[in-house]
Every structure is written in C-alpha cells, then in structure tokens.
Amino acid sequence: MVKLEEVSADQYEEVEVLSEEEDYSDFSDDEFDDEDESLLDRITALKDIIPLKHRNRISNSVSTLSSWGKTGATFVGKSAWVITTSMFLLVLPLALEIEKEQALVAYEKEALQQQGTQQMLAAGQPQIPGQPQQQQQPQQLRAPGF
C-alpha cells in the first residue's frame, strides 16, 4: 500500500543527492514478507492501481447488475406465488374430482366383473329336470344419487 507523506521545502533542500557511482534501486532494501499480508490487504492495494475513471465504471456496472438481479428475483418470487396459489385454488380441486371419477369407474368395472363371474357360475351348474330354468337378466349399475 502506498503512503503519501508531505515534505516541506526546507527538508527538500537538506536531502543529499546520491552520486551515480552508488547503487541506487527503486525498491527498498527491506525484504517484503507476503505471508503477513492478508487477501483483503492485497485487494485494497489494487484500488490504487486501477484509475478512478475505470473504478467508477466498474462500480456503476456492478450496481446496475445488482439492481437488475434484485428486480429479477422479486419478479420470479411474485410469479411463483401467483402460480402456486392459482394451482391450489383451480387445479387441485379438479385433480381430486378426476381421481374420484377414476375410482368410481374402477368400482363399476369390478362390479361388472363380479356379475360376469356369477353368471358363468350359474351357467355352469347342471340343470335339474323338472325345475324351471331361471333366467337372470344383468342388473344395471346406477351411480349414487340417481
């Protein structure tokens, strides 16, 4: 991270100019230990590298993107609520009635099968001479309430 320090004019005149013969480096002689630096410190230092114009553009892009994300999430949530409540109010009762109708049809089929087996059993019994032959007519099933 860069630290700025104000230097007065008096101090500037006192600074000794290094001769060309001396080794001069842009880097300090202190060794930098990157293990002591945290990830947050490194990210904060990047702020100084990126120019202000680009930082503002990035900030505006991120805020616009987050605004669109929040709007989209709100829309999806409200739409899910409307669809779910509509399903409960409209489709669920219809599905229950269809299930009842299928159960009634299955019951009627079972009753017809039982009636068919009774007729087969009655037809398979030997006829005793002298007794009148019983004719059974198939009974019609009626739905409850009719």
DAKAPE-V797650 format. One record per pair of residues at least 24 apart in sequence whose C-alpha atoms are under 7 Angstrom apart, sorted by the first residue. I is the first residue (numbers start at 1). J is the second residue. If there is no record, write none. Layout:
BEGIN
{{I;J} {I;J}}
END
This chain:
BEGIN
{{1;45}}
END
